[in-house]
Amino acid sequence: MPVRTALRAAIPAMVLGVCLSGCSLLKSTPEPDADAAGRPAASADAAEATAGGTGAEAGEPAPSEVRDAFAGLQATLDETCTPGAGDCAYFLGRVDDELDRLDEAMKADPQGPEHFKEPLAWIATLNTALDGDPSAPNLEKHKDDLVGTRDRVNTWMQDHPEDYR
């Protein structure tokens, strides 16, 4: 993997690490109304809003999950590979993983899967073609399908900025 590509892959992890370590330093003492873990106690209004069906119930991704998953997919836009040259396994595996992550986030989004009907259909078609085989040879075989699906989903999302901003 070229150094530049390795750096592109490592930078988001480093930024996340810095953010997480900084966040933990900011909150070193619990607030007076905090529970034993230092989290603020939930208000009756917050509990009522969650019970009201906002989609942020236990186990479901928050609305920003689609945004975050889409950002991961967009991070692959400037990358490519040459089948047979040995540089495709990581790239195509990453595109496949990011599409799967976006698929899960869209299905769990409060707007419901019907809102994301087209991109979910494209991802489903890709998954049918991949037939559950994430091996490098199979991903290389379906490189055009993977990259094409990524690009179609990206274009669709660009036309729906309310879903990722």
WOSULKA-V155190 format. One line per field, one symbol per residue. burial: b if it has 16 or more other ideal C-beta (glycine too) atoms within 10 Angstrom, else e. Layout:
BEGIN
burial->???
END
This chain:
BEGIN
burial->eeeeeeeeeeeeeeeeeeeeeeeeeeeeeeeeeeeeeeeeeeeeeeeeeeeeeeeeeeeebebebbeebbebbbebeebebeeeeebbebbbebbbebbebbbebbebbeeeeeebeebbebbeebbeebeeeeeeeebbbbbebbbebbeebbeebeeeeebbe
END
